[in-house]
Amino acid sequence: MFKKQLPLFIGLLVVLTFAVIGCKSKYEKLKLSNDNAKKFQEGKRLYEKKEYAKALGLFETLLSRYRGTDGATDLFYLNAMANYKLKDYTSAAYHFNEFATSYPSDPRAEEARFLTAYCYYLDAPVFSLDQENTYKCIEKLQLFINLYPKSDRVAEASKLIQDLRDRLELKSYSNSKLYLTIGENQSAVIAFGNTLRDYPDTKYAEELEFLTIKAQYEYAHQSREYKQEERYNQAITFADQFLEKYPKSSYMAQAQKLKRDSQNGIDDVKRIIAAAREDEKLARRLAKKDSVFIQQRSENQDIHKKMP
């Protein structure tokens, strides 16, 4: 029985294959044709059916031909939306921006301006990666708020800006701590200060100000004897500022210890330097240590510059 039905199955398969090929060739023929009106209508039909990739294939062939015509606004808007629906946010952002710039009086310009920024937001990387898109997104969102201050989307735009700023704050915080982790203590002190300056209301302020004391202490402790007193004094200054600002801090005991250790470090180095004035051999040893330290410091900085 199966053998008798086999020719029928093969025949149906052939018919279906030709039907599929015919449909595909019909779309391809339309895509290659010069019938712009029919192509646009079919693109809109496909878009409504949520066949965004096929609709986009037709829209893209019409962009240069429709520019400046009556149907251009609908085409450029749908082309941007098709990219957005396909989650190609880089292309969508570009086309939404083109639409908003080219047709600022169109009722959809406000939406396009917002979606330009929102595409950058969706395309923004995690905090640990390059944040170029994050800065662009904040710029676009702020531009939207400035252009449409009474828009219903202003609250959402403001919320997105805050989220992006939180990402940048976290990146700055993480990068500054990395310097301390790898032993670049002077760079850590500078980085902590930069983060506190750029984000004065940061939730990490207390921790960063404590770590500034720690990094400065380590920087002083690893310095040449003739530089230690000045650098320990700076650690003491940081500690005094911290203890006054955060009298109930969980870092209180550690900050007080770093202050004591810094004072002890000053006392120790004063004795060493005083002894070197009386002991030529010790003075030569300190001088030799200085030269070795400078060479090692230079090598460490070269390595650091090569870090990604």
C-alpha angles and dihedrals in degrees: 000000000000090000090054092052095045095085089051092052091048091049092052091048091052092049092050092047092052091046091054092045090047092053092048093047090048090056092045092048090051091047090054095042128098093230095114097172093052090044091053093047091050090047090054091048091051091047091053089050087053092244089137099163093055092042090051090050089061097039092054091058090055103047097091093039096050098045108122095012129114093257095049096097094056092044095049092046094049091045090055092045092050090055089048093050089050089052093240090141096171092058092039092053090051094049095043089052091048090051095048092046096045097042107029093156094054112110089235094056093092092053091046092051091051093045090051089062094039091056089055088050093052089047095047112117128234114280094262094062133070109302101205092118090047092059091045090050093052089049092051094045091050090049089053091051091049093049097042107027092159096048120125086231095062093091091052091046090052091049091051091050090053091049091052092047088052088055092051090047091052091049092051091047093049094046093050092051090050090064090057092047093055093044099252091135100166090050089048092055090051093045093049089052092049092051092049090048095047094043106030092169095047117146087223094062098108094048093045093050090051092048088051088062091048094048092047091049091051090046090053093043092054095044127101113276093250090058099041101086094056092046095045088051089055089052089052090051091051090048093050091050091049095047091050094047098043108032092161098042121141085226092059098106093045092048091050090049092051089051092051092045090051091052090048089049090055091050092049095048092047089056092048094049092045090051091049090058088061098035116061092188091055090046091054090048091052090048090051090048088053093055092047090047093051091050093048091046091052091050091049091051091051090052090048092052089057093055115107 
